Amino acid sequence: MKKLIGYLKVFQTDSLCHEIEVDQGFKKLYEAESLFPSGNSFTLVTNTLTLKYHYISPYIETCTGLSHERLIDEGVSYFVEHIHPDDIEPWVQSMKDLMDFCLNKTKISDRKLTFFQYNYRLKIENQYKNIIENVVPIALDKNGKPIVGLGRFQIMNTTAKLPNTASARSLNAHNQLVTVFYKNYSAQNIYDQLTLRELDIVKLLIHRESSKTIAAKLFLSPHTVDTHRRNILRKLGLSSTAELVAKHELLHFL
């Protein structure tokens, strides 16, 4: 329970009602997930007030070895027991920073359209593996604070420790997801000096997207994208996009 103190502070609310009304389509979600191979991902819907799960993926045991029954009975505390001890502090801090950003920089009407991402290591089959968690709020308290979130968890193939980072993405006027918040909690990260727009472009560059394609996806001109590319390479001390891709693959970052 000690590990959850920081978590509880982040989601503390003065709402008197702990029975938050959420979409009851979880049975259909369970049925839909069951139609596909388990892969390396799973879904959880978390109530941060009750510390229980409204929904648990049918593949949770296959992916993680965690007991489905204990997740139902013990909720978040059972899951947190399996997070690497060194990742607890940055995990809680990332949620605190994302919550502060959400409450202070995001309109209430936009909060269910904002995607929050952070990462940590989870003990799976007696070894710690990197998890990237993407969460979107699906229920807010009376003051607009997110308290129920639908989380999609991706298990990464690498066992090398990833930098602890947090980010938020929201839909712009063109219905495109753009980065609106980013923070790195590890000691060093080459991308810290980049702007949010430059980070969006880096994410596309490392997937070998052309300037023309990036321009179309981000609703920019190809000339603007080329300018960003030159600035990115200059800031990172690199001479080509190929070097950027190689550097990324070495760091296992984005």
Phi, psi and omega per residue, in radians:
M1 nan -0.487 -3.127
K2 -1.029 -0.644 -3.129
K3 -1.141 -0.344 -3.056
L4 -1.622 -0.064 -3.070
I5 -1.033 -0.856 3.133
G6 -1.112 -0.686 3.122
Y7 -1.053 -0.793 -3.121
L8 -1.119 -0.630 3.133
K9 -1.151 -0.657 -3.135
V10 -1.072 -0.726 -3.022
F11 -1.774 0.224 3.113
Q12 -1.026 2.414 -3.113
T13 -2.496 2.673 3.082
D14 -1.633 0.170 3.096
S15 -1.126 2.322 -3.124
L16 -1.461 -0.251 -3.050
C17 -1.804 2.034 3.114
H18 -1.645 -0.156 3.112
E19 -1.628 1.339 -3.097
I20 -1.285 2.342 3.130
E21 -1.411 2.071 3.130
V22 -2.189 2.864 -3.133
D23 -1.035 2.280 -3.113
Q24 -1.655 0.529 3.131
G25 -1.561 0.287 -3.048
F26 -1.199 -0.501 3.104
K27 -1.099 -0.715 3.107
K28 -1.182 -0.635 3.090
L29 -1.097 -0.753 3.116
Y30 -1.064 -0.786 -3.137
E31 -1.129 -0.687 -3.134
A32 -1.165 -0.765 3.138
E33 -1.097 -0.594 -3.091
S34 -1.179 -0.285 -3.122
L35 -1.400 -0.255 -3.054
F36 -1.962 2.709 3.084
P37 -1.038 2.646 -3.050
S38 -1.148 -0.708 3.133
G39 1.053 -2.543 -3.125
N40 -2.084 0.600 3.141
S41 -2.489 2.734 3.122
F42 -2.664 2.907 -3.061
T43 -2.156 2.431 3.011
L44 -2.366 2.456 2.993
V45 -1.961 2.037 -2.963
T46 -1.914 2.308 2.990
N47 -1.740 1.944 -3.045
T48 -1.347 -0.154 3.080
L49 -1.490 -0.825 -3.125
T50 -1.544 -0.232 -3.064
L51 1.046 0.563 3.113
K52 -2.106 2.924 -3.133
Y53 -1.841 2.212 3.027
H54 -1.298 -0.483 -3.089
Y55 -2.578 2.412 3.096
I56 -2.265 2.225 -3.112
S57 -1.002 2.491 3.091
P58 -1.144 -0.262 -3.081
Y59 -1.766 0.184 -3.042
I60 -1.044 -0.727 -3.128
E61 -1.249 -0.680 3.121
T62 -1.109 -0.716 -3.079
C63 -1.346 -0.688 -2.949
T64 -2.104 -0.341 -3.036
G65 1.423 -0.058 3.101
L66 -1.213 2.503 -3.121
S67 -1.301 2.133 3.089
H68 -1.042 -0.710 -3.112
E69 -1.145 -0.740 -3.136
R70 -1.224 -0.580 3.062
L71 -1.094 -0.669 3.097
I72 -1.166 -0.837 -3.043
D73 -1.298 -0.774 -3.002
E74 -1.780 -0.294 3.059
G75 1.156 -2.451 -3.012
V76 -1.079 -0.618 -3.096
S77 -1.049 -0.642 3.113
Y78 -1.167 -0.736 3.130
F79 -1.112 -0.792 -3.067
V80 -1.127 -0.515 3.093
E81 -0.969 -0.437 -3.043
H82 -1.705 -0.007 3.056
I83 -1.353 2.449 3.135
H84 -0.982 2.318 -3.104
P85 -0.956 -0.619 -3.130
D86 -1.252 -0.260 -3.097
D87 -1.715 -0.131 -3.110
I88 -1.071 -0.872 -3.096
E89 -1.085 -0.885 3.105
P90 -1.144 -0.530 3.087
W91 -1.099 -0.845 3.130
V92 -1.151 -0.727 -3.131
Q93 -1.119 -0.663 3.129
S94 -1.115 -0.715 3.109
M95 -1.168 -0.667 3.099
K96 -1.085 -0.814 -3.118
D97 -1.145 -0.688 3.120
L98 -1.186 -0.659 3.099
M99 -1.147 -0.756 3.106
D100 -1.044 -0.745 3.117
F101 -1.102 -0.779 -3.113
C102 -1.052 -0.812 -3.058
L103 -1.315 -0.512 -3.041
N104 -1.794 -0.371 -3.045
K105 -2.097 -0.087 -3.060
T106 -2.098 2.325 3.062
K107 -1.156 2.556 3.129
I108 -0.981 -0.693 -3.113
S109 -1.147 -0.338 -3.107
D110 -1.721 -0.123 -2.969
R111 -1.186 -0.524 3.093
K112 -1.446 0.019 3.117
L113 -1.973 0.189 -3.127
T114 -1.899 2.358 -3.094
F115 -1.891 2.199 -3.098
F116 -1.910 2.400 -3.095
Q117 -2.323 2.409 3.019
Y118 -2.664 2.973 -3.066
N119 -2.462 2.807 3.133
Y120 -2.921 3.060 3.094
R121 -1.828 2.379 -3.121
L122 -2.102 2.413 -3.132
K123 -1.317 2.007 -3.124
I124 -2.275 2.114 -3.142
E125 0.907 0.864 3.049
N126 1.155 0.286 2.986
Q127 -2.479 2.667 -3.114
Y128 -1.535 2.250 3.116
K129 -2.111 2.614 -3.131
N130 -1.290 2.310 3.083
I131 -2.044 2.295 2.967
I132 -1.900 2.069 -3.076
E133 -1.863 2.186 3.070
N134 -1.967 2.159 -3.047
V135 -2.194 2.416 2.993
V136 -2.179 2.269 3.120
P137 -1.134 2.407 3.078
I138 -2.131 -0.095 3.049
A139 -2.628 2.426 -3.137
L140 -2.071 2.725 3.036
D141 -1.417 -3.051 -3.032
K142 -1.140 -0.326 3.112
N143 -1.713 0.086 3.116
G144 1.528 0.242 3.140
K145 -1.508 2.252 3.126
P146 -1.113 2.268 3.120
I147 -2.325 -0.214 3.010
V148 -2.226 2.219 -3.095
G149 -2.255 2.478 3.022
L150 -1.659 2.025 -3.071
G151 -1.962 2.339 3.031
R152 -1.916 2.151 -3.022
F153 -1.917 2.176 3.133
Q154 -1.937 2.168 3.087
I155 -1.558 2.108 -3.112
M156 -1.448 2.589 -3.100
N157 -1.229 -0.553 -3.098
T158 -1.357 2.502 3.059
T159 -1.715 -0.139 3.069
A160 -1.123 2.390 -3.086
K161 -1.108 2.234 3.054
L162 -1.503 2.659 3.024
P163 -1.049 2.459 3.069
N164 -1.370 2.019 -3.110
T165 -2.318 2.851 3.041
A166 -2.429 2.507 3.113
S167 -2.624 2.794 3.068
A168 -2.318 2.431 3.085
R169 -2.260 2.488 3.122
S170 -2.379 2.845 -3.133
L171 -1.402 2.275 3.086
N172 -1.564 -2.996 -3.084
A173 -1.103 -0.360 -3.137
H174 -1.705 0.212 3.134
N175 1.146 0.498 3.097
Q176 -1.860 2.470 3.088
L177 -1.377 2.193 3.106
V178 -2.227 2.611 3.131
T179 -1.289 2.202 3.138
V180 -2.049 -0.171 3.097
F181 -2.663 2.446 3.055
Y182 -2.684 2.409 3.062
K183 -2.628 2.437 3.104
N184 -1.894 2.304 -3.095
Y185 -1.851 -0.032 3.104
S186 -1.513 2.932 -3.001
A187 -1.081 -0.667 -3.043
Q188 -2.560 2.438 3.085
N189 -2.680 2.204 -3.039
I190 -1.156 -0.335 -3.060
Y191 -1.543 -0.063 -3.074
D192 -1.012 -0.548 -3.053
Q193 -1.448 -0.029 -3.113
L194 -1.549 2.649 3.056
T195 -1.351 2.939 3.129
L196 -1.080 -0.701 3.121
R197 -1.125 -0.723 3.105
E198 -1.117 -0.625 3.087
L199 -1.109 -0.715 3.089
D200 -1.025 -0.722 -3.113
I201 -1.233 -0.692 3.092
V202 -1.024 -0.743 -3.127
K203 -1.042 -0.576 3.109
L204 -1.445 -0.628 3.128
L205 -1.085 -0.690 -3.101
I206 -1.251 -0.197 3.012
H207 -1.736 0.326 3.052
R208 1.099 0.519 3.087
E209 -1.349 2.505 3.120
S210 -1.399 2.876 3.103
S211 -1.042 -0.669 -3.141
K212 -1.104 -0.767 3.138
T213 -1.170 -0.760 3.122
I214 -1.068 -0.746 3.129
A215 -1.021 -0.755 3.140
A216 -1.151 -0.715 -3.101
K217 -1.236 -0.592 -3.092
L218 -1.783 0.061 3.124
F219 1.002 0.853 3.070
L220 -2.128 2.927 3.025
S221 -1.449 2.625 3.073
P222 -0.977 -0.615 3.114
H223 -1.081 -0.745 3.125
T224 -1.112 -0.732 3.113
V225 -1.079 -0.765 3.125
D226 -1.069 -0.668 3.098
T227 -1.112 -0.770 3.097
H228 -1.075 -0.712 -3.136
R229 -1.056 -0.784 3.132
R230 -1.101 -0.731 3.141
N231 -1.149 -0.686 3.112
I232 -1.065 -0.861 -3.127
L233 -1.100 -0.691 3.133
R234 -1.112 -0.820 -3.120
K235 -1.089 -0.621 -3.081
L236 -1.576 -0.058 3.132
G237 1.203 0.585 -3.118
L238 -1.971 2.774 -3.084
S239 -1.857 -0.226 -3.097
S240 -2.717 2.839 3.070
T241 -1.124 -0.586 3.111
A242 -1.038 -0.685 3.090
E243 -1.146 -0.678 3.117
L244 -1.070 -0.801 3.136
V245 -1.078 -0.780 -3.138
A246 -1.099 -0.699 3.128
K247 -1.126 -0.737 3.111
H248 -1.073 -0.811 -3.121
E249 -1.093 -0.546 3.105
L250 -1.229 -0.668 -3.074
L251 -1.550 -0.279 -3.096
H252 0.906 0.872 -2.998
F253 -1.646 -1.293 -2.908
L254 -1.296 nan nan
